[in-house]
């Protein structure tokens, strides 16, 4: 079940991977490399940006997947 983006890294997503729905309604694409794990890293060097800026690419909803 997807949850609304709180505007900052959700505590339950720390160190995990997430599936996201963007503000424009589409789903964020994962790394196309078939060896990469599914979803996006929630934090870290290549982690998701949780701040809400009004961009259509802001995360609107998320789901922790691993």
N, C-alpha and C positions, 0 to 999 in steps of 0.2 A: 504494500500500500504506500503510495507516495504521500510525502508530507510537504507542507509549504516551507519555502526557504525562509529561515529566520533573519537573514541578512548578515550572518556570520557563521563560521564553521560550527555545525551542530556537534555537541559533545559525543553523541553516539556514532558519529562518522569519523572521529579522530583515528588515523591510521588505517582506515578502511577504503573500499572502493564504492562508488555510488553510480547509480543510473539517474540521469537528470532529464527534466522537461524544461525547455527554455521558454522565455517570456513570449516568443513569437509562436509558440505552440508545438514546435518540433522537438525532437529528442536530440540531445547532444550526441555526436558521433564519437565512438571510441577509436582508439588506435587501430588502423586497418591491418596491422601486422597480425597474422593469425596466431602467433606465439604470445601475444600480449594478453593479459587477463581482461575480462569484460569490464565495461564501465570506465569511469574516470577515477584517478586517485583523489580523495577528498581533501588532502593536504599534502604538504611537502613541496619539493622543488617544482614539480609539474602538476601540482594540485589545482583543483577547481577554484574559481574566484566566487566567493559567496556574497560579496557586497552587492547591493542593488543600486544601479546607477540610472535606470530608466532605459537602458539599452535593450533591444529585442533579444540580445544574447545573454541577458541575465538569467541565472537559474531561478525558475519559478517554483519548481517542485523537485524533490529528490527521494531516492530510496536507497538505503544501504544494502549492498548486495554481497559483500564479503569483508 
